[in-house]
Amino acid sequence: MGAGGRMSEPNSPSPIPVQRVPHTKPPFTLGELKKAIPPHCFHRSVLHSFSYVVYDLSLVFLFYYITTYFSLLPSSLTVLAWPLYWTLQGCTLTGVWVIAHECGHHAFSDYQWLDDAVGFVLHSSLLVPYFSWKISHRRHHSNTGSLDRDEVFVPKPKSQLSCFSKYLNNPLGRVLTLAVTLTLGWPLYLAFNVSGRPYDRFACHYNPYGPIYSARERLQIYISDAGIFTASFVLYRLVLAKGMAWVVCVYGIPLLIVNAFLVLITYLQHTHPTLPHYDSSEWDWLRGALATVDRDYGVLNKVFHNITDTHVAHHLFSTMPHYHAMEATRAIKPILGEYYQFDDTPFYKAMWREARECLYVEPDEGGSEKGVFWYKNKL
């Protein structure tokens, strides 16, 4: 682990002890990291960015067009064809989701209005409230690793675990927990702030008057809600015209795959036994931004526009377009040293391992840094 190492052997029954991410003040500055990156990596090209939109949407329509011929297949092949379509379409739409996410970071072009227009259309089509999530996600980037102010996947101390946590700390419980998280985690977060930071009252991404947003941001929340309403109305009309089964097969199941990957990617980027979290006495922006890990999803790295294996660079320079992130990562790795974390464990194995080992956070017993919290699993 660290600087490109592996956390554990693929077939090892238990993890090999690893060196934690350094939690002390880094010996480099953000400015020094930026100087190490070639200047062209920060250039946002409208044509280059749109080429990915056109490519992804072309695949989306191609996969849909192929489904129009499924009725000609023998029933035995249809049973195989639909799951293949769901997988390919779900992965491709996840790439579309990532492009919209990039728009929210103003990494798509030099024009904020264009970024917001593209992001709004793409995210609304995937039932994501674009501006609502853009705002909360911006705060996540501003407070990454903070137990007090981070917005999503904020780990709890042992004292705040639910009373039934110990009953889920077994293989069957982990399967159930992961199944619920991957299928319902995203809509529950948007609607009820599940896994988000605690607020003093009910928090919801669809509520313009909720505690997540300020008065000057309310109009954007109304616009986001209008986008969701419009997309939902289109789906309603499609149900009337084509039937519920058609909408579920063509759109619904691929969307479930998108949501599952979105939750999984975010979870694995910020959950790892070697990553620290900080309370307000220790947290600062740079150490928080470095408390994340790059992962390897194989061929899906490209399908997901490298949001998976360049996440550290993304947290340091979020307005950098994704097509320069690999070059930027290579440029800053020598400076980051042990502060750079990469784990090439297959994502499905990493998901299970993190669900087993990262149950809550606590400072080390007897340690001097009471504001530095580490993942633990002893209930």
N, C-alpha and C positions, 0 to 999 in steps of 0.2 A: 504494500500500500504506500501511497505517497510517491510523487514523481514517477508515476507509471507502473507501480508495483501491483501485485495481486494480494488481496486480503487473505484468501484461503485457497488451499488446493481444491480443485474441482470435486474430487471424490472423498475429501476429508470429512469424517463424521462430525468433527467439531472445529471451530475456527482456530487458526494459528494465531498466537498472540502477535499483535501488531503495534506499531508506533502510532500514537495519537497525533492528530494535527496539532502543531504548535499553537498555543493559545496566548502567548505573549505578544507584545507589540512587534509587528514585522520590522525587519531591518531595511525595508524599502518603502517608498511612498507610491501613491497612485500615479503621481506625475512621472516617476521613474519607469513604472510599468508602461505608461502610455508612450514614452519616448522610445521604448524598445520595439514598439509595433510600427511596421511600415505605415506611413501616412495614408497611403491609398486604401488601407483597410477600413478607414473611417468614412470613405466616400460612399454615398448612397446614390445609386443609379436608378432612375425611374424605369428605364428599359430593362435593365438587368432584373430588378425586382419583379416587374410585371411578367417577365419570362417564366418565372416560377409559378405565378398565378395561372397563366395560360397553360403551362405544362400540366399542373395538377388538375385543373378543371377539365382539360382534354381527356385525361385518364378517367376522371369521374364520369363524364358523359359516355366514354367508350365502354366502361364497365356496365353502365346502365343499358346501353344499346345492346350489348351482348345478352342481357337478361331477356330481351324481347324474343329471343330465339329459344329460350329454355323450354317453352311449351312443345317444341318439336322433338325434344330429347325423350328417350325412354325414361320411365319413372325411376329406374335404378340409377341413371346418370343425373337426373334432376336432384336427387337427394344429395349428391356430391357437388353439383354445380352451385347450388345456393350457398352453402357454407364457404365455398371458395370465393364467390362474389362478395359475401359479407366481409371476409377477411381482407381481400384486396381493396374493397371500397372503404372499409373502416380505416385501414392504414393510410390510404391516400387522403381521405378527409381529415385525418389527424394532421397531415402535412398542411392542408388548407387552414386548419385551426392555428397551426404554428405561424403561418404567414400573417394571419389576422392579429395574433399576439405580437408579432413584430411591428405591425402598424401601430399598436397601442403604445409601443416604446418609441415611436417616431424614428424607427430604423428602416422604414420602407423607402422613403424619399426625403427630399429637403423641404417638402411642402406638408405642413401639418394637416391642412384641409384634405389633401389627397390621401394621406395616411388614414385619417379618420373615416373618410368616405369608403375606402376599400375595406378597412377593418370592420366598419359597421355592417356593410353588406355581407361579408364573409361570415362574421360571427353570428349575425342575426339568422342567417340561413342554417346555422348549427345550433340555434336556440340559446345562444350566449348573449347576455345583455352587455353589449360592447363597452359603452362608456362606464357603466356601473362597475364592471370587472376591471377595466383599465385603471380606474381610480384606486380600487383596493389593491390591485396588483402593484401599482406604483408605490404604495405604502409598504408592501411586502419588500420591494427592492430597497426602500429607504431604511428598513428596520430588520433586515435578514439576521437571523440568529439571536434576536432579542426575545427573551421570554415574556417581556412586558408589552412589547409593541409590534412584534411581527404579526402578520395577518393570517397566515395559513400554515397548517401542520405544526402548530405550536405544541410541543410535547408538554406533558403534565408532570409535576413532581409526584412522587409515590403517594404522598398524603392526599392527593386529589383524584386518584384513580377511583373508578366506580367500584361498588361493592362486589360486582360480579366479574371483575377482571380476572381474579384468580381461577374462576371456573372456565374462562376462555383460554387460559395459558396451557394449552395442550394441542395436539395436532388437529383434532376435530374442531376445537374452538377457533384455531387460527384459520382453518378453511372457511368457517362461517364468517369470521371477521373480515377476511380478505374478499369474500364473495359480496358481502354487503358494501364494503368500501368501494370496490371496483364498479359495482352496478349502480349504487345509490349515492355514493360519496359526493359526486359533483353536484347533482341537483339539491342534495341536502345542504351542501355548503352555500350555494346560491340563495336558497330559500330560508334556511334556518341558521346559517353561520356555523354549522357543525364542523369541528376541527379548526375553526378560526379563533382569533383572539377574543377574550371575553369583553363585552361591553356592559354598561350599566343598565341597558334596556334591550329589548328585542331588536336584533340586527338582521337585515334582509337586503339582498342586492336589488330587489325590485321596489323597495320603499324609498321614495325621494326624501322622506322626512326621518329616515332611520339614522342611528348614531354613526354609521359609516361615513356619511356625507355631510358636507357643509351646505349652508344656504345657497352659496353661489354655484354649487354643483348640481342642484336639484333639476334644472332644465335638462341637463345631460341624462339624468336618470329617467326622466319622462320620455326622452327620445329613445333610450335603450329599451324601455318597456314597449314603446310603439313598434320598434323593430321586432320584438318577440311576438307581439300581438299580430303583426302582419304575417310573419312566418307561420304562426299557428293557424291563422285564417286560411292561408294557402294550403296547409296540410289538411284542414277541415274540408276545404273544397275538393281536394284530391281524394279524401276518403269517400265523399259523396259520389265522385265521378268514377273512381277506380275500385273502391272498397277498402276496408280496414286491412285486410290481409296483404293487399298489394303495397300499401303505404308502409306497413310494418316490415315487409320483406325488402323493399327497395330502399327505404330510408331509415326506419326505426332501428333495426338491428345494427346496421353500420354506425348509426349514431351512438348506440350503446358501446360499441367498440371504441369509438372516438373518446367517449367519456371515460372509459376504463383506462385507456392509454394516458389520457391527460392526468388522471389521478395517480396512476402508477409512476409516470415520469416525474411528476412533482414530488411525490413521496420519496422516491429513490434518490432524487437530487439533494434532498435535505435530511435524509434519515440514514445514518450509518454509525456503527459503533465507535468510529474514530473521530466523529465530528463533535465539537463543543457547542453549547448554547450559553448565553450570558444573561445575567440579570442586569439591572440598571447600574449597578456599582462597577461593572466590568466592561459592558458593551461599548464598542465604538464601530463606526460604519465599516471600516476596512476589515477588521477581524470578522465582523458578521458576514460580509460579502465573501470572505474566504472559507466560511463554514458551510461549504457545499462541495459536491463531488461530481466529477464527470463519470459517466457510465458508458458501457459499450452494448449497443443493441444490434450489432452485426449490420446486415444490409439495411435495417430499419433506420440506422443513423442518417442515411441519405434521404430516405423517404420522409423522415421527420425533420429534414433540413438542419441536421446536426445540433438540434436543441439538446440532444441527449449527451453528446460527448464534447460540448464546448460550453457547458453551463457556467463554469468558473469564470471564463472570459466574459460571458454574457452578464453576469452579476457585477463585474467590474466596469464594463463599458456596454450598457444596455442599448445605446443608440447605434451600435455597430451592426451593419447588416449581416445576416447569417452566412452569406456566401464568402465572407472574409474571416469568419470566426476561427476556422481551422488554422489559417496562417497566423492569426493573432495568438492563438493558444500556443503554437510552437515557439513564437517569439518570446512569450513571457514565462514559459516553463523554467528556463534556466535561472531566471531571477526569483521566481516563486520558491523554487527548491522544495523543501518539505511542506511548504504551505500549499502546494498544489496537490490535489487528491484525485486519483483516477482508480477506478475499480473495474476490471474487465470480467468480473463474474457474470455469467449469463443472467439477464434480467429476471427470469423466472426463478432462478436459484437465489438471487439476491433478494427478491421480494419475500421469499419464505424465510430466509435467514434474518432479514431485518424485522420481520413480524415476530420472530422468536426472540431476538436479542435486544431490540430497542423498544422496551415497554414503557419506560418513564425516564426522567432525568433527575439526577441528584449530584451535588458536589461530592468529591472524593472524601470519604471519612478520614478525618485527621489531616486533610490537606489544608494548605494555607490560603488557597484561592476559593473563598466561599461563594464568590459570584460566578464561578465557572462550573457549568453543569455538564455531566456526561451521561450517555445512555446506559441503562442498567436493566436487568431482567429478573432479579431475585425478588419474588413476591413472598 
